[in-house]
């Protein structure tokens, strides 16, 4: 049972401010009474033996306004100081940090509603950048991965692949937090055969799915554990299998095999036929102010989500500004020799017109030493063919979208600033 009298114990430094609050409220009431012409004339405060003096002072009209001002200042000071006294007890030497945190959270919760659609290692970079501007972020993530740690857990535990979900959860959490680092921890090759190559976050989500009874609940509870700023939803709770038809006539089943396949993708198909989209993901799309695709593997991380029944329809019905973050480098087996317009054209082909309003494309070349490493893997910079993009009725946003490093990856801050600028315009 809550005992309010404990707040009056010695040393807490609350009593003085409670007394000031009561006294200020009395002064405030007298001032209002005089200004309103005696509305409170029947209220007597003889217990403090000051009624007689206040009545005399009220003959001077300016005194009423003076009392009103003093009362307001007294109430404000009392509330503020009492609040700081409580914070000092709960968080010694950190009350100012706590105030800044409250202000920041309040500001971020009023930010635009952003939905990011995709998967892989590219989309988390967008999430890391956008969480600096808003906490109203929803990641709608693919769940068709059948390779690596996720694929192994999917086969052995009959669970949806947790890898892409885990990447997004960590991206929306505090990157410096111990739990965030723990979720990214991967057991090395020296671990036991059962653990080698597995990611702790993947194992955690898989175990939690078994404990809670379903994958969606496991993701929700993991979000609480990491205290993420936003929400992460699977695009569907169905066991998805991705099939690709290549231009040479071959058909490949499985997301990992499509990425490794030596051929140009002509068309994607999702199996089984009775797939349904996850309800909360659809709801978030309909309320969005901005919808972001990618970056990431064009077919196996981005377009795959648009094939889930109901997703592309919800996107087209939304009034959100729809932006595609184009990859910086081509991906062997998926986008060999693709230009920016080829990426956009593939989106439109699989989802129809109205699926994208603008595309963000990199227009700078990385260092030759870095490029040479990518060339060994048959990966080259995506060419910006401006006229072809404009013919598709899509706005082209050009900029240097990466920072110099040993790897060519989108810079979270650059991408988020470009997106926010478009939303403001």
N, C-alpha and C positions, 0 to 999 in steps of 0.2 A: 504493500500500500504506500502511495506517495505521501510523504510528510512535508508539507510546505513550511512548517516551523523550522526545519533544518536550515533554511535559507537565512534565518535570523541569528544563527550561531555566531559567536564572537570570531573576528578575524576574516570573515568572508567579505566584509566591506560592501554589504548590500543595504544594511539598515539605513545608513545616511542618505542613500539615494532614494529609498522608499519614502523617507520623511520629506525630502525635498520635493518628490513627486506629489505627495499629498498637499504640502503647503502651496506649491505652484498651482495645483488644481483649484485650491480655494481662491487664490489671487486671481486666477484666470476667470473663475466664476463671477467674482465681484466685478471685474472689469467688464465682462459681457453684460452683466445685469445693468450697470450704469449706462452702457452704450445703447441698450435696447429699451431704455426708459423704465427700468424697474420691473422687468419680467420676473426677476428673481427676488423681488422685494419681500416675499414671504419667507424666504430662506434665511435663517438666522444662524450665526456662527458664534454665539455667545460663549460656547465652550472654550474658545480661545481668547475671550475677553477683548476682541478687536472689532466687534460689530459697530460699536459707537464711533470709533475713529474712521472706519471705512465709510460710514454714512455721511460724516462731515466732509470727507475728502471727495465724495461723489458730487458735491455741489460744484466742484470745478471739473468741467467736462474733459479737459485734457488729461486729468488724472485717470479717467476711465481707460483711455487709450494707453496710457503709461502702464497701468496695471495689466491690461490685456497683453502688452508686449512682454512685460516681465514674466507673466504666467506662461506664455508660449516658450520663452527662452528657458525658464526653469524646468518645464516638462520635458523639453528636448534634451537638456543637459542631463536630467535625472535618468531618462530612458537610455541615453547613449552611454553614460558612465556605468549604469547597472549592467548593461550588455557587455561592456568591456571587462567588468569585474568577473562576470561569469566565464568569459572566454579565457581570462587570465588563470582561473582555477582549472579549467579543462585543458588548456593548451598553454602552459607557461612559456613566455618569451616568443610565442608564435601567433599572438592575437592579430597582428597586422597582416601576416601571411594568410590567416584564415579569412580576414575581411576581403583581401584581394581575391582569394579563391571563390568566395561567395559571389563577389561582383562578376568575376569571369564566367562562372557557371550560369548566372542569371542572364548575362549577355549572350552566351553561346546557345542557350536554350531558345533564344528568340531568333536565332539564325535561320537561314533558308532551309527548306526540306530537300535534301539531296539523296538520290538513289544511285548507287554505283552497281553496275551489272557486269559480271565477268568471273574471273577466277585466276588461278595460277599465281605467279610471283609478281605480276605487273600491277594488278588492281590494288593491292595493299599500299603501294606507293601513293596512289591517288587518295586513299583513305587517310594516310598519315598527313598529307597536306591539307585536306579539307577539314580535318578535325581542329585545325587552328582557327577556322572561321565559324564553324557551327557544330553543335552536338546532335542536330537533327539529321543524322546520317544513317542510311540503311544500305547494307551490302546484300545484294541478291546474288548468291553464289552457286556456280555449277556443282553438281554432285554426280558426275559421270566418270571421274578419274578411276582408272583401273591399273595404274602402275605404281611402283615404289611402295612406300610404307602404307599409303592409303589403299592401294590395290590389294596388298597382302591382308590387311585388316578386313577389307570388304569380302574377300573370299573365305577367310577363316572364321569370321565372326558374324557374317551375314548382316553387316551394318553399312550405311551409306558412307562413302569415302570422306574422312574428316579433314584431310590435308588443307584444301583450299579454305574451308571454314575456319580452321585453326589460324591460318595466315592472316585472315581478316580480323579475327578476334584480337590477335596480338597487335595488329596495326592500329586498332582503335583503343587499345589500352595504353597505360603509361609505359613508354618504351624503356624507361630506366628501372621499372619495378622488377623485383626479383621473380614474381610469378610470370611476368612477360618473358623473361629470359628462360625460365624453366619450361614454359610451353614451347619454346623454340629449340630446346635441347634435343640433340640427336645422338643416339647410342652409336658408338663407332664400331668398326669392324672387329675390334678385339672383344666386344661383348659376346654374350652367348648367342648361339645361332638364332634363337627365337627373338632376341632383342636387337641384334645387329641391323643397323639401317633404319630402325624405327624411331619416330619422333615422340617425345614424351607427351606433347599435346594431343597427338593422334590417339595414343593409348588412353589418355585421360578421358577424352570425349567418348571413345568406344566403351570404356568401362561405365561411364556415367549414363550412356544410352541403355546399358543393360540394367543399371540400378533404377533409373527413372521409368524405364519401360518403352521409351521411344526416342528417336534421334532429335526431334524438335525440342523436347524438354532438356535433353543433354546440352544442346547448344545454348538454350536460354540460361540454364544454371551455370554453364561455363562463362557466359557473359557476366553474370553476377560475381563469380570468383575473380575475374580479371577487372571488374569495375570499368567496363568499356564505356566510351562516350559515343553511343549510337546503338544500332541493332544489326545483327547478322542473321539472315534467313537463308535456308536452302531454297533453290528455285522450285524444287519439288521434293516430296518425300518418297517418290517412287524409285525403284531400282532401274536407273537409266542405262541404256546401252546405245552408244553412238556408232552409226555406220556411215561410211563415206563412199561416194561414187567418184572415181577418178576419171580424168579426161581420156585416159588410155583404155577405159572400159572396165578396169578392175574395181572390185568392191572390197573394202577393208572394214572390219568390225573391231571396236575397241579404241578408246581415246588415245591411249599410249601408242598403239600401232599406227594410228593415223598420223600422229606427230612424227613418227619415225619413217613413214612410208615415202618411197622415192617416186613421187608423182604429184601432179597438180589436182587439187580437189575441185570437182565439178559441182557436187551437191551433197548435202548432209541430210541424214534421216535419223530420227530418234525412235528407239524401240523401248517398250512395247507401244501399241497404238492407243491404249487407254490411259495415257499419262495425264495427270492433273497438276496444275500449278499450286504452290503453297499459298493458302489464303492470305496470311499476313503480308506476304511479298507483293501480291496483287494490290492490296489495300495501300501499301506504301507507295507503289508506283502511281496510283491514281491521285494521291495527295501531293506528289512531288513538285517542287519548283524547278528542279534540274535533274536530268537523268544522264549519267555518264557511262559510256561503254569503254571497257579496256582501261589501260593497255593490257596486252596479253596475246596469247595465241588466237588469231582471228577466228578460226573455225572451232577449235576444241575448248576455248575458254569464253569466247564472246557470243558467237552466233548460236552455239548450242543452247544457250538460255532462251533465245528468241524463238526456238523451235518448240518449246514447251507450250501446249495449248493455253491460250488466255494471256500469255505474257505480252506478245507483240500487240494484241488488241488493246490491252490496258495501256501500253505505251502510247499508241496512236490516239487513244481517247484522252490521254493526259495533256494538260496545257503546259507541261514542263518544257524547259529548253533542253534539247537533246544534243549531247556532244559526244563525239567519238574521238578518243585519244589514240591516234594512229601509232603503230610500232615504229621505232627508229630504224630497226634492222629487219631484213626479210628473214623468214624462218624456213629452213629446208624442210620439204615435205608438206608444207601448208601454203606458204606464200612466196615460193621461189620466183624471182623476177617481178614481183608485184610492185606497182606504184601506189601512191596515195589514193588515186581514183579507183584502182582495182580493189583496194580494201573497202572503200565506201560502196562500190558497186556490188560487192559480195554481200554486204549488209542489206542493201536494198533488194537484191535478188531473193534472199531467204526470208525477208520480213516485209517487203513491199515499200512503196513510197510513203513518206511522212515519218520514217523511222529515225531519221537523223537530220538535225538542222545545221550543225557545224562540225568541222573536223579540225583537230589540233595536230599539226604536222611539224616535225623537226626540219629546219632548213640549214643546219650547220654540220660540218663533217668533224668527227672525232679525230684524235691524233692518228697518224699513219701506223704507229707501232701497235695501237689497239686494234685498228681496222684489219691489220694483217693477221691478227689472231682469229678474228671472225671469218676472214676469207678462207682460212684453213678448214673451217666448218661449212663452207659454201653459204655464208651469210653476208649480205651486203646492205649498204644504206638504202632505205626506201626513197625512191625519187619523187620529188614533188612536181607533179604535172598539173599546174595551176588551171589551165584552160579546161582540161577534162573534168576536174573537180567542179568547176563552176557550171559546166554543162549539166551536171547532175542536180543542180539547184541547191547545192550545199555550200555554206560559207566556209572559206578556207582561212584558218588562223595559223600563221607561220611564226615560228620562234625557235631559238635554241632551247630544246626541252631537256637537256641533260647537263650534268656537271662532269668535269674531267675526272676520270678514274680508270682503273684497270678494266672495268666493265662498262658497257654502254647501257645505262638505265635511266629512266625518266626521273627527273628531280621533282620530289613531292611539292616543294614550295613554288617552283616555276609553273607546274601544271595547275595547282590550286589557284594561283593568282590569275592565270589566264581564264580559268573558268569563272571565277568570281567577277572579273572585269566584264565578261560577256553578260552575266546575269544583271549587273548594275546598268549596263547599257540598255 
